[in-house]
Amino acid sequence: MFELFQGLRWTHIAFGSIALLVFWIPLAAGKGGRLHVRVGWAYVVCMSVVVGTALVMSGLAFTFPLRVRHFAHPLSAEETARFIRTSRDFGFFLAYLAGLTLAAGWQGIGVLRTRRNPKSLRNPFTFGVNIIVMLAALGSLVLGIVERNSVLIGMSSVGFVVGGGNLAYLLREPRTKMHWWYEHLSSMITTAIAGYTAFLVFGGARLFPTLARTQLYVVMWLLPTAIGVPAIILTVGYYKRKFHENGGAPKLGQAPAKTAI
């Protein structure tokens, strides 16, 4: 079990590192161009592996907490109980972040496939994954309150926003012609927020051991959200102005930028 968990862990780290580096290329590239599309799909593939390995690892850490780790010495009863609790908290939070990434990524890709018929995105899987994310956000909030963990409390809001926002998009009629474009951008940026959060939560302690022992480290965990949410607002606002869908009338003959996917 330990070898399986370590294999999944290193696969997760490798594909996650590639994804977080690759993410910036389609973000900066011309939207709808060949580079944007090809590298964008490479990012999707990497994040799919990240989500899959995260879900399996979280299940193993929650179900077999003592079998996925090697210990330098036998644990006392108190140490065992504390380790099991910590491992299961880790498993829950890892699954929560994976669920956030899956919900956002599925929405971001789905709106491209269904842009000519948005109602076709209303299927049991799409509704189900977003409802689960909202329930997990509620669990994160409750667990954070019980354990006085400000990160779990703070990150619960992301689940409510992502799951609730996705469901609102699914249930309401499109308000603009380029609604799918804004949803695609915001959803894909959200996957990066979840990815960078996971990187700082699970990898930051090794990279910044001194900082990890201070209260300032909590701020770093919330940093991707603090940066990513304004980035989404600014990016969507930019394209709404570009497409003249922010309340202004479009110019005669003005067409949206190329968006072939």
LOBAMAR-25740 format. One record per atom (N, C-alpha, C, O): residue in one letter; x, y, z. Coordinates in steps of 0.2 Angstrom, whole numbers, padded with zeros to 4 digits, always signed. Each point is the difference from the previous one (the first is absolute). Example, Ala and Ser with C-alpha at 12.3 -4.5 7.8 and 13.67 -1.06 7.14 Angstrom:
<rs>
A+0066-0028+0039A-0004+0006+0000A+0004+0006+0000A+0005-0001+0003S-0007+0006-0007S+0004+0006+0001S-0004+0005+0003S+0003+0006+0001
</rs>
This chain:
<rs>
M+0004-0006+0000M-0004+0006+0000M+0004+0006+0000M-0001+0005-0003F+0007-0005+0007F+0004+0006+0000F+0003+0001-0007F+0001+0006-0002E+0001-0011-0001E+0003+0001-0007E-0005+0003-0005E+0002+0004-0004L-0008-0007+0004L-0005+0003-0004L-0001+0007+0001L-0001+0004-0004F+0000-0002+0011F-0001+0007+0002F+0006+0005-0003F-0002+0005-0002Q+0008-0008+0003Q+0006+0004-0002Q+0000+0001-0008Q+0002+0005-0002G-0004-0010-0001G+0000+0000-0007G-0005+0005-0003G+0001+0004-0004L-0007-0004+0007L-0006+0005-0001L+0003+0007+0002L-0002+0005-0004R+0005-0004+0009R+0002+0006+0003R+0005+0003-0005R-0001+0006-0002W+0006-0009-0001W+0005+0002-0004W-0003+0002-0007W+0002+0005-0003T-0007-0009+0001T-0003+0001-0006T-0004+0006+0000T+0000+0004-0004H-0004-0003+0010H-0004+0006+0001H+0005+0006+0000H-0002+0005-0003I+0008-0005+0006I+0004+0006+0001I+0003+0001-0007I+0000+0006-0002A+0002-0011-0002A+0003+0001-0007A-0005+0004-0004A+0001+0005-0003F-0007-0008+0002F-0005+0003-0004F-0003+0006+0002F-0002+0005-0004G+0002-0004+0011G-0003+0007+0003G+0005+0005-0002G-0002+0006-0001S+0009-0007+0002S+0005+0005-0002S+0000+0002-0007S+0000+0006-0001I-0001-0011-0003I+0000+0002-0007I-0007+0004-0002I+0001+0005-0003A-0006-0007+0006A-0006+0004-0001A+0000+0007+0002A-0002+0005-0003L+0005-0004+0009L+0001+0007+0003L+0004+0004-0004L+0000+0006+0000L+0005-0009-0003L+0005+0004-0005L-0004+0001-0007L+0001+0006-0002V-0004-0011+0000V-0003+0000-0007V-0006+0005+0000V-0002+0003-0005F-0002-0002+0011F-0006+0004+0000F+0001+0007-0002F-0004+0003-0004W+0010+0000+0005W+0001+0007-0002W+0001+0001-0008W-0001+0005-0002I+0002-0011-0002I+0001+0001-0007I-0007+0002-0003I+0000+0005-0004P-0005-0010+0005P-0006+0002-0003P-0003+0007+0002P-0004+0003-0003L+0006-0002+0010L-0003+0006+0003L+0003+0007-0004L-0004+0004-0001A+0010-0005-0001A+0003+0006-0003A+0000+0000-0008A+0000+0005-0003A-0001-0011+0000A-0001-0001-0007A-0006+0003-0003A-0005+0001+0004G+0005+0000-0010G-0006+0003-0003G-0006-0005+0000G+0001-0006-0001K-0007+0008+0004K-0005-0005+0001K-0003-0003-0006K-0002+0004-0005G+0001-0010+0005G-0003-0004-0006G+0006-0002-0005G-0002-0003-0005G+0008+0006+0006G+0005-0002-0005G+0003-0007+0001G-0002-0003+0005R+0006+0001-0009R+0003-0007+0000R+0003-0001+0007R-0001-0006+0003L+0006+0010-0001L+0003-0001+0006L-0004+0000+0006L+0001-0004+0004H-0006+0008-0004H-0005+0000+0006H-0003-0006+0000H-0001-0003+0006V-0002+0000-0012V-0004-0006+0000V+0005-0006+0002V-0002-0004+0005R+0007+0003-0008R+0005-0006+0001R+0002+0000+0007R+0000-0005+0003V+0003+0011-0001V+0003+0000+0007V-0006-0001+0005V+0001-0002+0006G-0006+0005-0007G-0006+0000+0004G-0002-0007+0001G-0002-0002+0006W+0002-0002-0011W-0002-0007+0001W+0005-0004+0004W-0001-0005+0003A+0008+0007-0004A+0005-0003+0004A-0001+0001+0007A+0001-0004+0004Y-0003+0010-0002Y-0002+0002+0007Y-0006-0004+0002Y+0001-0002+0006V-0006+0001-0010V-0005-0004+0002V+0002-0007+0002V-0003-0003+0005V+0007+0000-0010V+0002-0007+0002V+0004-0001+0006V-0001-0004+0004C+0005+0009-0003C+0004+0000+0006C-0004+0001+0007C+0001-0004+0004M-0006+0008-0005M-0004+0001+0006M-0005-0005+0001M-0002-0002+0006S+0001-0002-0011S-0005-0006+0000S+0004-0005+0004S-0003-0004+0005V+0010+0003-0006V+0004-0005+0004V+0000+0002+0007V+0000-0004+0004V+0001+0011-0003V+0001+0003+0007V-0007-0002+0004V+0001-0002+0005V-0006+0003-0008V-0007-0001+0003V-0001-0007+0002V-0002-0002+0005G+0004-0003-0010G-0001-0007+0001G+0005-0002+0005G-0003-0004+0005T+0009+0005-0005T+0004-0002+0005T-0001+0003+0007T+0000-0003+0005A-0003+0009-0005A-0002+0003+0007A-0005-0003+0003A-0001-0002+0006L-0004+0000-0010L-0006-0004+0003L+0002-0007+0002L-0003-0002+0005V+0007-0001-0008V+0002-0007+0002V+0004+0001+0006V-0001-0004+0005M+0006+0009-0004M+0004+0001+0006M-0004+0002+0006M+0001-0003+0005S-0006+0007-0007S-0004+0002+0006S-0004-0006+0003S-0001+0000+0006G-0002-0004-0011G-0003-0006+0003G+0004-0005+0004G-0002-0003+0005L+0009+0002-0008L+0004-0004+0004L+0002+0003+0007L+0000-0003+0005A+0001+0010-0005A+0002+0003+0006A-0005+0000+0005A+0001-0001+0006F-0007+0001-0008F-0006+0000+0004F-0002-0007+0003F-0001-0001+0006T+0002-0004-0011T-0002-0007+0002T+0006-0004+0003T-0002-0004+0005F+0008+0005-0007F+0005-0004+0003F+0006+0005+0002F+0005+0000-0003P-0006+0004+0008P+0004+0006+0002P+0007-0003+0002P+0005+0003-0001L-0005-0009+0004L+0006-0003+0003L+0004-0004-0005L+0006-0002+0002R-0009+0001-0007R+0004-0005-0005R+0003+0004-0006R+0003-0003-0004V-0005+0010+0004V+0003+0004-0006V+0006+0003+0002V+0003+0004-0004R-0001-0005+0010R+0006+0004+0003R+0005-0005+0003R-0002-0005+0003H+0009+0006-0003H+0004-0004+0004H+0002+0005+0006H+0001+0006-0001F+0000-0010+0007F+0001+0004+0006F+0007-0002+0003F+0002-0006-0001A+0002+0011+0003A+0007-0001+0002A+0000-0004+0007A+0005-0004+0002H-0011+0004+0002H+0000-0003+0006H-0008-0002+0001H-0004+0004-0002P+0003-0009+0006P-0007-0001+0002P-0004+0006+0003P+0003+0003+0004L-0009-0002-0006L-0004+0005+0003L-0003-0002+0006L-0003-0005+0001S+0002+0010+0004S-0004-0001+0006S-0007+0000-0002S-0002+0002-0006A-0003-0004+0011A-0007+0001-0002A-0002+0007-0001A-0004+0001-0005E+0007+0004+0008E-0002+0007-0001E+0003+0002-0006E-0004+0003-0004E+0010-0005+0002E+0003+0002-0006E-0004-0003-0006E-0001+0003-0005T-0001-0009+0006T-0004-0004-0006T-0006+0004-0001T-0002+0001-0006A-0002+0000+0011A-0007+0004+0000A+0001+0006-0004A-0004+0002-0004R+0010+0002+0006R+0001+0007-0003R+0002-0001-0007R-0003+0004-0004F+0007-0009+0002F+0002-0001-0007F-0006-0002-0004F-0001+0003-0006I-0003-0007+0008I-0006-0002-0003I-0005+0006-0002I-0002+0001-0005R+0001+0003+0010R-0004+0006-0001R+0003+0005-0005R-0004+0002-0004T+0010-0001+0005T+0004+0004-0005T+0000-0003-0007T-0001+0004-0005S+0002-0010+0004S+0000-0003-0006S-0007+0000-0003S-0001+0001-0006R-0004-0002+0010R-0007+0001-0003R-0002+0007-0002R-0004+0001-0005D+0006+0004+0009D-0001+0007-0002D+0004+0001-0006D-0003+0004-0005F+0009-0006+0004F+0004+0000-0006F-0004-0003-0006F-0001+0003-0005G-0002-0009+0006G-0004-0003-0005G-0006+0004-0002G-0001+0000-0006F-0002+0002+0010F-0006+0004-0001F+0001+0007-0004F-0003+0001-0005F+0009+0002+0007F+0001+0007-0003F+0003-0001-0007F-0001+0003-0005L+0005-0009+0004L+0003-0001-0006L-0006-0002-0005L+0000+0002-0006A-0005-0006+0008A-0006-0002-0004A-0004+0006-0002A-0003+0001-0005Y+0003+0004+0010Y-0004+0006-0001Y+0003+0004-0005Y-0004+0003-0005L+0010-0002+0005L+0004+0004-0005L-0001-0003-0007L-0001+0003-0005A+0002-0010+0005A-0001-0004-0006A-0007+0001-0003A-0001+0001-0006G-0004-0001+0010G-0007+0001-0002G-0001+0007-0003G-0003+0001-0005L+0006+0004+0009L+0000+0007-0003L+0003+0000-0007L-0003+0003-0005T+0008-0006+0004T+0004+0000-0006T-0004-0003-0006T-0001+0002-0005L-0002-0008+0007L-0004-0004-0005L-0006+0004-0002L-0002+0001-0005A-0002+0002+0010A-0006+0004-0001A+0002+0006-0005A-0004+0001-0004A+0009+0003+0006A+0002+0005-0004A+0002-0002-0007A-0002+0003-0005G+0006-0008+0005G+0003-0002-0007G-0005-0003-0004G-0001+0002-0006W-0004-0006+0009W-0005-0003-0004W-0005+0006-0003W-0002+0000-0006Q+0001+0005+0010Q-0004+0006-0002Q+0004+0004-0006Q-0003+0001-0005G+0009+0000+0006G+0004+0003-0005G+0000-0003-0006G+0000+0004-0005I+0001-0010+0004I+0000-0004-0006I-0007-0001-0003I-0001+0000-0006G-0004-0001+0011G-0007-0002-0002G-0003+0006-0004G-0004-0001-0005V+0006+0007+0007V-0004+0006-0003V+0003+0001-0007V-0004+0003-0004L+0010-0006+0002L+0002+0001-0006L-0003-0005-0005L-0002+0001-0005R+0000-0007+0008R-0003-0005-0004R-0007+0001-0001R-0003-0002-0005T+0000+0006+0009T-0008+0001+0000T-0001+0008-0001T-0006+0002+0002R+0010+0001-0005R-0001+0008+0000R-0006+0001-0005R-0003+0005+0001R+0002-0009-0006R-0006+0001-0004R-0006-0003+0003R-0006+0002-0003N+0006-0006+0008N-0006-0003+0003N+0002+0000+0008N+0001-0006+0002P-0001+0011+0001P+0002+0000+0007P-0004-0005+0005P+0003-0002+0005K-0009+0001-0007K-0004-0004+0004K+0002-0007+0000K-0001-0004+0005S+0005+0002-0010S+0003-0007+0000S+0005-0002+0005S+0002-0005+0002L+0000+0011+0001L+0005-0001+0006L-0004-0002+0006L+0004-0002+0005R-0010+0003-0005R-0004-0002+0006R-0001-0008+0000R-0005-0002-0002N+0010-0001+0005N-0001-0008+0001N+0002-0002+0007N+0002+0004+0004P-0004-0010-0002P+0001-0002+0006P+0007+0000+0003P+0001+0002+0006F+0004-0003-0010F+0007+0000+0003F+0002+0008+0001F+0002+0001+0006T-0004+0003-0010T+0002+0007+0001T-0004+0003+0006T+0003+0003+0005F-0009-0005-0004F-0004+0002+0006F+0003-0003+0006F+0001+0003+0005G+0000-0010-0005G+0003-0003+0005G+0006+0002+0003G+0001+0001+0006V+0004+0000-0010V+0007+0002+0002V+0000+0007+0003V+0003+0001+0005N-0008+0003-0007N+0000+0007+0003N-0004+0000+0007N+0002+0003+0005I-0007-0008-0005I-0003-0001+0007I+0004-0003+0005I+0001+0002+0006I+0003-0007-0008I+0005-0003+0004I+0005+0006+0003I+0002+0000+0005V+0001+0004-0010V+0004+0005+0002V-0003+0005+0005V+0004+0002+0005M-0010-0001-0005M-0003+0005+0005M-0001-0004+0006M+0001+0003+0006L-0002-0009-0006L-0001-0004+0006L+0007-0001+0004L+0001+0001+0006A+0004-0002-0010A+0007+0000+0002A+0002+0007+0003A+0004+0000+0005A-0006+0005-0008A+0001+0007+0003A-0003+0001+0007A+0003+0003+0004L-0009-0006-0004L-0003+0000+0007L+0004-0004+0005L+0000+0002+0006G+0002-0008-0008G+0004-0004+0004G+0006+0004+0002G+0003-0001+0006S+0001+0004-0011S+0006+0004+0002S-0002+0005+0005S+0004+0002+0005L-0009+0002-0006L-0002+0005+0005L-0001-0003+0007L+0002+0003+0005V-0006-0008-0004V-0001-0003+0006V+0006-0003+0003V+0001+0001+0006L+0003-0005-0010L+0006-0002+0003L+0005+0005+0002L+0003+0000+0005G-0003+0006-0009G+0004+0006+0002G-0002+0003+0007G+0004+0002+0004I-0010-0002-0003I-0003+0003+0006I+0002-0004+0006I+0002+0002+0005V-0004-0009-0006V+0002-0005+0005V+0007+0000+0002V+0002+0000+0006E+0002+0000-0011E+0008+0000+0002E+0003+0006+0000E+0006+0001+0001R-0010+0005-0002R+0003+0007+0000R+0005+0000-0005R+0006+0003+0002N-0007-0005-0008N+0005+0000-0005N-0003+0006-0005N-0005-0001-0004S+0009+0007+0004S-0002+0005-0004S+0000-0001-0008S-0004+0003-0004V+0009-0008+0002V+0000-0001-0007V-0006-0004-0002V-0002+0001-0006L+0000-0006+0009L-0006-0004-0002L-0006+0005+0000L-0004-0001-0004I+0004+0005+0009I-0006+0005+0000I+0000+0004-0006I-0005+0001-0004G+0011+0002+0002G+0001+0005-0005G-0001-0004-0007G-0003+0003-0004M+0006-0009+0003M-0001-0003-0006M-0007-0003-0001M-0002-0001-0006S-0002+0001+0011S-0007-0003-0001S-0004+0005-0005S-0004-0002-0003S+0006+0009+0004S-0003+0005-0004S+0001-0001-0008S-0005+0001-0004V+0011-0004+0003V+0001-0001-0007V-0004-0006-0003V-0003+0001-0006G+0001-0006+0010G-0004-0005-0002G-0007+0002-0002G-0004-0002-0004F+0001+0007+0009F-0006+0002-0001F-0001+0005-0006F-0005+0000-0004V+0011+0004+0003V+0000+0004-0006V+0000-0004-0007V-0004+0001-0004V+0009-0006+0004V+0000-0004-0006V-0006-0004-0001V-0003+0000-0006G+0001-0004+0011G-0006-0004-0001G-0006+0004-0002G-0004-0002-0004G+0003+0007+0009G-0006+0004-0001G+0000+0004-0007G-0005+0000-0003G+0011+0002+0001G+0000+0004-0006G-0001-0004-0006G-0003+0002-0005N+0006-0008+0005N-0001-0005-0005N-0007-0002-0001N-0003+0000-0006L-0001-0001+0012L-0007-0002+0000L-0004+0006-0003L-0005-0001-0004A+0007+0007+0006A-0004+0006-0002A+0001+0000-0008A-0005+0002-0003Y+0011-0003+0001Y+0001+0001-0008Y-0005-0006-0003Y-0003+0002-0005L+0003-0008+0008L-0003-0005-0004L-0008+0001+0000L-0003-0001-0005L+0000+0005+0010L-0007+0000+0001L-0003+0007-0003L-0006+0000-0002R+0010+0005+0001R-0002+0006-0003R+0001+0000-0007R+0004-0003-0003E-0008+0007-0001E+0000+0001-0007E+0006+0004-0001E+0002+0005+0004P+0002-0006-0010P+0006+0005-0001P-0002+0007-0001P-0005+0002-0003R+0009+0002+0006R-0002+0007+0000R+0004+0004-0005R-0002+0006-0002T+0007-0009-0001T+0004+0003-0005T+0002-0005-0005T+0000-0006+0001K+0002+0009-0007K+0002-0005-0006K+0006-0004+0002K+0001-0006-0002M+0004+0009+0006M+0006-0003+0001M+0001-0003+0007M+0005+0000+0003H-0011-0001+0000H+0000-0003+0007H+0004-0006+0001H+0003+0000+0005W-0002-0004-0010W+0004-0006+0000W+0007+0001+0001W+0004-0003+0003W-0002+0009-0006W+0007+0002+0000W+0002+0002+0007W+0006-0001+0002Y-0010+0005+0001Y+0001+0003+0006Y+0001-0006+0005Y+0004+0000+0005E-0009-0005-0005E+0000-0006+0004E+0006-0004-0001E+0003-0003+0005H-0001+0002-0011H+0006-0004-0002H+0006+0004+0004H+0004-0004+0003L-0003+0010-0004L+0006+0003+0003L+0000+0000+0008L+0005-0002+0003S-0011+0004+0000S+0000-0001+0007S+0001-0007+0003S+0003+0000+0005S-0006-0005-0009S+0001-0006+0003S+0007-0003-0001S+0002-0003+0005M+0001+0005-0010M+0007-0003-0001M+0005+0004+0005M+0005-0003+0002I-0006+0009-0001I+0004+0003+0005I-0001-0003+0007I+0004+0000+0004T-0011-0002-0003T-0001-0003+0007T+0004-0006+0001T+0002-0002+0005T-0002-0002-0011T+0004-0006+0001T+0008+0001+0002T+0003-0004+0004A-0001+0010-0006A+0007+0002+0002A+0000+0002+0007A+0005-0001+0004I-0010+0004-0002I-0001+0002+0007I+0001-0006+0005I+0003+0000+0005A-0007-0005-0007A+0000-0006+0004A+0007-0003+0000A+0002-0003+0005G+0001+0003-0011G+0006-0004-0001G+0006+0004+0004G+0004-0003+0003Y-0004+0009-0003Y+0005+0004+0003Y-0001+0000+0008Y+0004+0000+0004T-0011-0001-0002T-0001+0000+0007T+0002-0007+0003T+0003+0000+0005A-0004-0005-0009A+0003-0007+0002A+0007+0000+0000A+0003-0003+0005F+0000+0006-0010F+0008+0001+0000F+0002+0003+0007F+0005-0002+0003L-0008+0008-0001L+0002+0003+0006L-0001-0004+0006L+0003+0000+0005V-0009-0003-0005V-0003-0004+0006V+0005-0006+0002V+0002-0001+0005F-0001-0003-0011F+0003-0006+0001F+0008+0000-0001F+0003-0004+0002G-0001+0009-0006G+0007+0000-0002G+0004+0006+0003G+0006+0000+0001G-0010+0005+0002G+0003+0006+0002G+0004-0002+0007G+0005+0004+0001A-0008-0008+0003A+0004-0002+0006A+0007-0002-0001A+0004+0001+0004R-0003-0005-0010R+0007-0003-0001R+0004+0006-0003R+0006+0000+0001L-0009+0004-0005L+0004+0006-0003L+0001+0006+0004L+0005+0003+0000F-0010-0002+0005F+0001+0005+0005F-0001-0002+0007F-0005+0002+0003P+0010-0006-0001P-0001-0003+0007P-0001+0005+0006P-0004-0001+0004T+0008+0006-0005T+0000+0005+0005T-0007+0004+0000T-0003+0001+0006L+0001+0001-0012L-0006+0004+0000L-0006-0005+0002L-0005+0003+0002A+0006-0009-0004A-0006-0005+0002A-0002+0000+0007A-0005-0002+0002R+0010+0004+0003R-0001+0000+0007R-0003+0006+0003R-0001+0001+0006T-0001+0004-0011T-0002+0006+0002T-0007+0001-0002T-0003-0004-0005Q-0001+0009+0008Q-0007+0001-0002Q+0000+0003-0007Q-0005+0000-0004L+0010+0003+0002L+0001+0003-0007L-0001-0005-0006L-0003+0001-0005Y+0004-0007+0007Y-0001-0006-0005Y-0007-0001-0002Y-0001-0002-0006V-0004+0004+0010V-0007-0001-0001V-0001+0005-0006V-0004-0001-0004V+0007+0007+0004V-0001+0005-0005V+0002-0003-0007V-0004+0002-0005M+0009-0005+0005M+0003-0003-0006M-0005-0005-0003M-0001-0001-0006W-0003-0003+0010W-0005-0005-0002W-0005+0004-0004W-0003-0003-0004L+0001+0009+0007L-0006+0003-0003L+0002+0005-0006L-0004+0003-0003L+0011-0003+0002L+0003+0005-0005L-0003-0001-0007L-0002+0004-0003P+0002-0011+0001P-0003-0001-0007P-0007+0003-0001P-0001+0002-0005T-0003-0003+0010T-0007+0002-0001T+0000+0008+0000T-0004+0003-0003A+0008+0000+0008A+0000+0007+0000A+0003+0003-0006A-0003+0006-0002I+0007-0009-0002I+0002+0002-0006I-0004-0002-0006I-0002+0004-0004G+0000-0010+0004G-0004-0003-0005G-0007+0003-0001G-0002+0001-0006V-0002+0001+0011V-0006+0002-0001V+0000+0007-0003V-0004+0001-0005P+0008+0004+0007P+0000+0006-0003P+0002-0001-0007P-0002+0004-0005A+0007-0009+0003A+0002-0001-0007A-0006-0002-0004A+0000+0002-0006I-0004-0006+0009I-0006-0002-0004I-0005+0006-0002I-0002+0001-0005I+0001+0003+0011I-0004+0006-0001I+0003+0004-0006I-0004+0003-0004L+0010-0001+0005L+0003+0004-0005L+0000-0003-0007L-0001+0004-0005T+0003-0010+0004T+0000-0003-0006T-0007+0000-0004T+0000+0001-0006V-0005-0004+0010V-0006+0000-0003V-0003+0007-0002V-0003+0001-0005G+0005+0004+0010G-0002+0007-0002G+0003+0003-0006G-0003+0003-0004Y+0010-0005+0003Y+0003+0002-0006Y-0003-0003-0006Y-0001+0004-0005Y-0001-0010+0005Y-0003-0003-0006Y-0007+0002-0001Y-0002+0001-0006K-0002+0001+0011K-0006+0003-0001K+0000+0007-0003K-0004+0001-0004R+0009+0002+0006R+0001+0007-0004R+0002-0001-0007R-0002+0003-0005K+0007-0008+0004K+0002-0002-0007K-0006-0002-0004K+0000+0002-0006F-0004-0006+0008F-0006-0002-0004F-0006+0004+0001F-0005-0001-0003H+0006+0007+0006H-0006+0005+0001H-0006-0003+0003H-0005+0001-0002E+0007-0005+0007E-0006-0003+0004E+0000+0002+0007E-0003-0004+0005N+0006+0010-0003N-0001+0002+0006N-0004+0006+0001N+0000+0005+0004G-0005-0005-0009G-0005+0005+0000G+0000+0005-0005G-0005+0004-0002G+0011-0004-0002G+0000+0004-0006G-0002-0004-0006G+0000-0006+0000A-0002+0010-0005A-0002-0003-0007A+0006-0002-0004A+0005+0004+0000P-0005-0009-0003P+0005-0002-0004P+0001+0004-0007P-0005+0002-0002K+0011-0001+0000K+0001+0004-0006K-0002-0004-0006K+0000-0006+0000L-0003+0009-0005L-0002-0003-0006L+0006-0004-0003L+0005+0003-0002G-0006-0009+0001G+0005-0005-0003G+0005-0003+0005G+0004-0003-0002Q-0005+0005+0008Q+0005-0002+0005Q-0002-0008+0001Q-0006-0002+0001A+0011-0002-0001A-0001-0007+0001A+0005-0002+0006A+0005+0003+0001P-0007-0008+0003P+0004-0002+0006P+0006-0003-0003P+0001-0002-0006A+0004+0001+0010A+0007-0003-0002A-0001-0007-0002A-0005-0003+0003K+0009+0000-0007K+0000-0007-0002K+0000-0004+0006K+0005+0001+0005T-0009-0006-0004T+0000-0004+0005T-0001-0007-0002T-0004-0004+0004A+0007+0001-0009A+0000-0007-0002A+0003-0004+0005A+0006+0001+0002I-0010-0006+0000I+0003-0005+0005I-0001-0007-0003I+0002-0005+0003
</rs>
